[in-house]
Amino acid sequence: MANITTYDFIGSNTRKTILLMILFPISLVVLVYLMILLFSALSGGAQSAYGHVSPLQAANALAIDVLPVISVIAILWITISYFFGQKFILSAAGAVEINKQSAPEIIRLVENIAITAGLPMPKVYVINDESLNAFATGRDPKHSYIALTKGIIKKLEKPELEGVIAHEMAHIGNRDIRLMLIMVVCISFATIAAEMMLRFAMSSKSRGSGKNKGGGQLLLVALALALYIYGYLIAPLIKLAVSRTREYQADATAALLTRNPEGLVNALRKISKDSVVEKLNDKETMAAMCIATPLSPKKQNSLFSKFSGLFATHPPIEDRIKALMTMDGYRS
């Protein structure tokens, strides 16, 4: 840990982001093809549209029609997500922007931390929730956003809130925000698109007839299942793509920026007791972005959360507090 510099984290996160942006369309296309091949082997619906052919030939015929479209959509989604994904995330959290007129003290705190960190001033948003939580998002320091719950603003003392803001500023400086942005929107794209396709396939039962109907429904179901599998299998990769040490790094950087490890320690203790955010409780893919899990205990123990290993990206708050307490200058 001591030998890892901020520049190491920035370089690592940049490489991982590029890798994810390349692998997302490629792996999605491969998975879709495999699902088409599977359904061609198990059902005669896909084969009937192309005559009496082998499952492989039927799958290849479907793939020629489908995969170029899937590839273009995936690439477009990655591009749109890179530039506008933060709007999706902030909207999902119900966050509202604040400014010097509406919240001068908060803006001043963020400005001071940004100046100390040598980073551009991020836009600041507030989530209408009395719990204690926060996250940062954006594609780079020039296009960055910090979101704070009303509860964390009201219930933390100034040194504690400074520690939280500095922690999120560290994520901005380390480019953690860009990596998380791409991962969250990729997972969300897959699951939302899958749900839409499956609903359309079910609603189309009463429309069409014969071979066209069967082939079309089969194709939609195959695509939906491929996207579901993709969405629920990409989540475990978060623990491979995102290092647990990023939270320790952000905590340590925050302590150095504020010169007050105790402030963040006290903040983390309070946050750990009340971090569940109602707007984010059903958005498990966004949990890894927050300073502490915004999910209820029931959601944390859900099959998706356990299977995906989302919380492997966040070390226990107790361990983070212990690490901060070992820093020079901490006053017990």
TANOR-V48562 format. One record per pair of residues at least 12 apart in sequence whose C-alpha atoms are under 7 Angstrom apart, sorted by sequence separation. I is the first residue (numbers start at 0). GAP is how many residues later the second one is. D is the distance in Angstrom with one decimal. If there is no record, write none. Layout:
# TANOR-V48562
((I	GAP	D) (I	GAP	D))
This chain:
# TANOR-V48562
((45	12	6.4) (134	12	5.4) (133	13	5.5) (134	13	6.9) (280	13	6.1) (40	14	5.0) (133	14	4.5) (279	14	6.2) (280	14	4.6) (39	15	4.9) (132	15	6.3) (133	15	6.3) (279	15	6.8) (280	15	6.4) (132	16	5.7) (200	16	5.4) (131	17	6.1) (274	17	6.4) (275	17	6.9) (276	17	4.9) (36	18	6.7) (39	18	6.4) (130	18	6.6) (274	18	6.4) (275	18	4.1) (276	18	6.7) (36	19	6.4) (39	19	5.9) (129	19	6.7) (131	19	5.1) (132	19	6.1) (200	19	5.8) (274	19	5.3) (275	19	5.2) (126	20	6.8) (128	20	5.5) (129	20	5.5) (130	20	4.8) (131	20	4.3) (200	20	6.6) (271	20	7.0) (275	20	5.7) (119	21	6.3) (122	21	6.5) (123	21	5.8) (124	21	6.1) (125	21	5.5) (126	21	6.0) (127	21	6.1) (128	21	5.5) (129	21	3.9) (130	21	6.6) (36	22	4.9) (118	22	6.6) (119	22	5.9) (121	22	5.0) (122	22	4.8) (123	22	5.0) (124	22	4.5) (125	22	4.9) (126	22	4.4) (127	22	5.6) (128	22	6.1) (145	22	6.9) (197	22	6.7) (287	22	6.4) (35	23	5.6) (121	23	5.1) (122	23	6.3) (123	23	5.9) (124	23	6.3) (125	23	5.4) (126	23	6.0) (196	23	5.9) (197	23	6.0) (287	23	6.8) (121	24	6.6) (125	24	6.3) (287	25	6.5) (97	26	5.9) (197	26	5.6) (287	26	7.0) (96	27	5.8) (97	27	5.6) (196	27	5.5) (96	28	4.1) (97	28	6.9) (143	28	6.9) (95	29	5.1) (96	29	6.3) (194	29	6.9) (32	30	6.3) (94	30	5.6) (95	30	5.3) (193	30	4.2) (94	31	5.2) (95	31	6.5) (140	31	5.7) (193	31	6.8) (94	32	4.4) (135	32	5.6) (139	32	6.9) (140	32	6.3) (93	33	5.9) (134	33	6.3) (193	33	5.2) (92	34	6.7) (193	34	5.7) (139	35	6.3) (135	36	6.9) (190	36	6.3) (189	37	5.0) (190	37	5.5) (28	38	6.2) (138	38	6.5) (139	38	6.4) (189	38	6.5) (137	39	5.7) (138	39	4.5) (136	40	4.8) (137	40	5.9) (189	40	6.6) (190	40	5.3) (28	41	6.8) (135	41	6.4) (189	41	5.0) (28	42	6.5) (137	43	6.8) (136	44	6.6) (186	44	4.9) (24	46	5.9) (186	47	6.8) (24	49	5.3) (267	49	6.9) (24	50	6.2) (85	51	6.1) (85	52	5.5) (94	52	6.9) (108	53	6.7) (112	53	6.1) (109	55	6.6) (264	56	5.6) (20	57	6.7) (81	57	6.5) (264	59	6.8) (260	63	6.0) (246	67	6.7) (261	68	6.0) (243	69	4.9) (260	69	5.8) (261	69	6.7) (238	70	6.8) (242	70	6.4) (243	70	5.8) (238	71	6.8) (241	71	6.3) (243	71	6.2) (235	72	4.2) (237	72	6.8) (247	72	6.3) (251	72	6.8) (234	73	5.0) (235	73	5.4) (238	73	5.7) (235	74	6.8) (238	74	5.3) (234	75	6.9) (170	79	6.0) (169	80	5.1) (166	83	5.2) (169	83	6.1) (166	84	5.6) (169	84	6.5) (166	86	7.0) (166	87	4.8) (165	88	4.5) (162	91	5.8) (165	91	6.7) (162	92	6.8) (85	95	7.0) (162	95	6.6) (84	96	6.6) (81	100	6.7) (84	100	6.6) (162	100	5.8) (163	100	6.3) (80	101	6.9) (162	101	4.5) (183	101	5.9) (183	102	6.3) (159	103	4.3) (80	104	6.4) (158	104	5.0) (159	104	5.3) (159	106	6.4) (159	107	4.9) (179	109	6.7) (155	111	6.7) (132	138	6.6) (131	139	5.2) (116	140	6.6) (115	141	6.5) (131	142	5.8) (132	142	5.5) (130	143	5.5) (131	143	4.9) (130	144	5.4) (130	145	6.1) (130	146	6.1) (128	148	6.5) (134	154	5.8) (134	155	4.5) (133	156	5.6) (134	156	6.0) (132	157	6.7) (133	157	5.7) (132	158	6.3) (132	159	6.5) (12	162	6.3) (16	162	5.1) (48	162	6.1) (12	163	6.4) (47	163	6.4) (48	163	6.9) (9	164	4.8) (8	165	5.9) (9	165	5.7) (12	166	6.3) (44	166	6.9) (48	166	6.4) (5	168	6.4) (44	169	5.4) (45	169	5.0) (44	170	5.0) (45	172	6.8) (44	173	6.7) (38	183	6.8) (93	185	6.8) (35	186	5.9) (92	186	5.5) (34	187	5.7) (92	187	6.1) (31	191	6.1) (34	191	6.0) (31	194	5.3) (30	195	6.0) (27	202	6.9) (15	225	6.6))
